[in-house]
Amino acid sequence: MSLLAKTDSRIFNLLQTYNHSRENIRLLIDLSGMSDYEKIGFIDAWQEEMADFFARNGFCFACNRLIEQCDCEEPIRPLHPSRSA
């Protein structure tokens, strides 16, 4: 299997997991008694978890490219975090 095919397979699996998770979150939100403000906070936390999940698996959550190939202007999880002086 070529490197490109392996990469395509990996991102496909990540996106499949993301879609299942998104549907589960949607159901939880629809069934919950949370206020709109709480729902937004819950969704924001879920998105952060998904960004971490993608980064742990070597992909950018925003563009779905390998982190090394990400050319997002403001990456969600940069390859090398900038350091504050």
PASEBA-1860 file (N, C-alpha, C; in nm, 3 decimals):
! residues 85
1> MSLLAKTD> 0.085/-0.118/0.000/0.000/0.000/0.000/0.089/0.124/0.000 ~ 0.062/0.217/-0.088/0.143/0.338/-0.098/0.121/0.429/0.023 ~ 0.214/0.520/0.044/0.203/0.616/0.154/0.077/0.701/0.139 ~ 0.047/0.742/0.017/-0.073/0.822/-0.008/-0.199/0.743/0.028 ~ -0.203/0.616/-0.009/-0.320/0.532/0.022/-0.334/0.514/0.173 ~ -0.221/0.498/0.243/-0.226/0.485/0.390/-0.277/0.613/0.453 ~ -0.229/0.727/0.403/-0.273/0.857/0.455/-0.422/0.876/0.428 ~ -0.466/0.844/0.307/-0.608/0.855/0.274/-0.693/0.766/0.364
9> SRIFNLLQ> -0.645/0.646/0.391/-0.718/0.554/0.477/-0.725/0.607/0.620 ~ -0.615/0.663/0.667/-0.613/0.716/0.804/-0.708/0.834/0.819 ~ -0.705/0.928/0.725/-0.794/1.044/0.737/-0.939/1.001/0.720 ~ -0.964/0.904/0.635/-1.100/0.852/0.619/-1.150/0.797/0.752 ~ -1.068/0.719/0.820/-1.107/0.663/0.950/-1.128/0.771/1.054 ~ -1.041/0.874/1.055/-1.058/0.984/1.149/-1.187/1.059/1.122 ~ -1.215/1.086/0.996/-1.339/1.157/0.962/-1.463/1.074/0.992 ~ -1.452/0.945/0.977/-1.563/0.856/1.013/-1.589/0.863/1.163
17> TYNHSREN> -1.482/0.860/1.242/-1.496/0.872/1.388/-1.554/1.008/1.424 ~ -1.506/1.112/1.358/-1.558/1.247/1.381/-1.708/1.253/1.353 ~ -1.751/1.198/1.240/-1.893/1.203/1.205/-1.980/1.126/1.304 ~ -1.933/1.011/1.350/-2.008/0.936/1.452/-2.017/1.017/1.581 ~ -1.906/1.075/1.620/-1.903/1.155/1.742/-1.994/1.276/1.730 ~ -1.990/1.343/1.614/-2.076/1.461/1.592/-2.224/1.425/1.605 ~ -2.263/1.311/1.548/-2.402/1.269/1.558/-2.441/1.239/1.703 ~ -2.350/1.176/1.777/-2.376/1.150/1.919/-2.391/1.279/1.997
25> IRLLIDLS> -2.305/1.375/1.970/-2.313/1.505/2.037/-2.443/1.575/2.001 ~ -2.480/1.569/1.875/-2.606/1.631/1.832/-2.725/1.572/1.908 ~ -2.728/1.441/1.922/-2.837/1.377/1.997/-2.835/1.418/2.143 ~ -2.718/1.421/2.203/-2.708/1.463/2.344/-2.758/1.605/2.362 ~ -2.718/1.693/2.273/-2.759/1.833/2.282/-2.911/1.845/2.265 ~ -2.965/1.773/2.167/-3.109/1.780/2.142/-3.190/1.728/2.260 ~ -3.139/1.628/2.330/-3.213/1.567/2.440/-3.186/1.633/2.576 ~ -3.086/1.719/2.581/-3.047/1.776/2.710/-3.137/1.893/2.748
33> GMSDYEKI> -3.132/1.924/2.873/-3.205/2.040/2.924/-3.112/2.158/2.944 ~ -2.996/2.154/2.882/-2.898/2.262/2.898/-2.949/2.391/2.834 ~ -2.903/2.501/2.889/-2.933/2.630/2.827/-2.849/2.642/2.700 ~ -2.884/2.737/2.616/-2.807/2.758/2.492/-2.661/2.789/2.524 ~ -2.639/2.867/2.628/-2.502/2.902/2.669/-2.425/2.776/2.708 ~ -2.487/2.687/2.782/-2.422/2.562/2.822/-2.396/2.473/2.700 ~ -2.490/2.469/2.608/-2.472/2.389/2.486/-2.351/2.436/2.406 ~ -2.336/2.567/2.394/-2.223/2.622/2.320/-2.092/2.584/2.388
41> GFIDAWQE> -2.087/2.592/2.519/-1.968/2.551/2.593/-1.937/2.404/2.575 ~ -2.041/2.321/2.575/-2.025/2.177/2.557/-1.970/2.147/2.418 ~ -2.027/2.212/2.317/-1.983/2.192/2.179/-1.839/2.241/2.161 ~ -1.806/2.354/2.223/-1.671/2.407/2.215/-1.570/2.309/2.275 ~ -1.603/2.252/2.390/-1.515/2.154/2.453/-1.500/2.030/2.365 ~ -1.609/1.986/2.304/-1.604/1.870/2.215/-1.513/1.898/2.095 ~ -1.525/2.018/2.038/-1.440/2.053/1.923/-1.293/2.055/1.962 ~ -1.262/2.102/2.080/-1.123/2.100/2.128/-1.072/1.957/2.140
49> EMADFFAR> -1.157/1.869/2.192/-1.120/1.727/2.203/-1.096/1.666/2.065 ~ -1.179/1.703/1.968/-1.162/1.650/1.833/-1.033/1.704/1.770 ~ -1.001/1.830/1.794/-0.876/1.887/1.742/-0.756/1.814/1.802 ~ -0.762/1.784/1.932/-0.656/1.706/1.997/-0.648/1.566/1.938 ~ -0.762/1.504/1.915/-0.769/1.369/1.858/-0.703/1.366/1.720 ~ -0.737/1.462/1.636/-0.677/1.469/1.503/-0.526/1.490/1.514 ~ -0.483/1.582/1.601/-0.340/1.611/1.616/-0.265/1.488/1.667 ~ -0.322/1.415/1.763/-0.258/1.293/1.813/-0.239/1.190/1.701
57> NGFCFACN> -0.326/1.197/1.603/-0.320/1.104/1.490/-0.246/1.164/1.370 ~ -0.186/1.282/1.390/-0.100/1.340/1.288/-0.167/1.426/1.183 ~ -0.293/1.467/1.207/-0.366/1.544/1.107/-0.416/1.676/1.164 ~ -0.427/1.775/1.076/-0.485/1.904/1.111/-0.637/1.890/1.111 ~ -0.701/1.936/1.215/-0.847/1.928/1.227/-0.914/2.022/1.127 ~ -0.850/2.132/1.095/-0.911/2.232/1.006/-0.908/2.192/0.859 ~ -0.792/2.144/0.812/-0.778/2.116/0.668/-0.770/1.967/0.635 ~ -0.760/1.882/0.737/-0.753/1.736/0.721/-0.628/1.688/0.650
65> RLIEQCDC> -0.525/1.770/0.647/-0.397/1.729/0.590/-0.307/1.680/0.703 ~ -0.203/1.605/0.665/-0.101/1.571/0.764/-0.051/1.701/0.824 ~ -0.023/1.700/0.953/0.021/1.822/1.020/0.143/1.882/0.950 ~ 0.235/1.796/0.905/0.355/1.844/0.836/0.321/1.914/0.705 ~ 0.206/1.885/0.647/0.166/1.944/0.518/0.060/2.053/0.534 ~ 0.021/2.079/0.655/-0.082/2.181/0.682/-0.028/2.318/0.642 ~ -0.111/2.391/0.566/-0.072/2.526/0.531/-0.180/2.626/0.573 ~ -0.253/2.589/0.678/-0.354/2.679/0.732/-0.286/2.807/0.782
73> EEPIRPLH> -0.349/2.919/0.757/-0.292/3.045/0.801/-0.280/3.049/0.953 ~ -0.380/2.995/1.022/-0.378/2.986/1.168/-0.414/2.844/1.208 ~ -0.316/2.753/1.209/-0.345/2.613/1.241/-0.407/2.598/1.381 ~ -0.500/2.506/1.393/-0.564/2.482/1.522/-0.465/2.419/1.619 ~ -0.386/2.325/1.572/-0.280/2.262/1.651/-0.152/2.268/1.568 ~ -0.073/2.378/1.582/0.048/2.389/1.501/0.148/2.279/1.534 ~ 0.230/2.244/1.434/0.332/2.142/1.450/0.429/2.182/1.559 ~ 0.473/2.306/1.556/0.566/2.356/1.656/0.504/2.480/1.721
81> PSRSA> 0.445/2.464/1.840/0.382/2.580/1.905/0.482/2.694/1.922 ~ 0.436/2.814/1.899/0.523/2.929/1.920/0.544/2.947/2.069 ~ 0.658/3.000/2.101/0.691/3.020/2.244/0.690/3.168/2.273 ~ 0.624/3.203/2.381/0.620/3.344/2.422/0.750/3.378/2.493 ~ 0.803/3.493/2.462/0.930/3.535/2.526/0.902/3.616/2.648
END
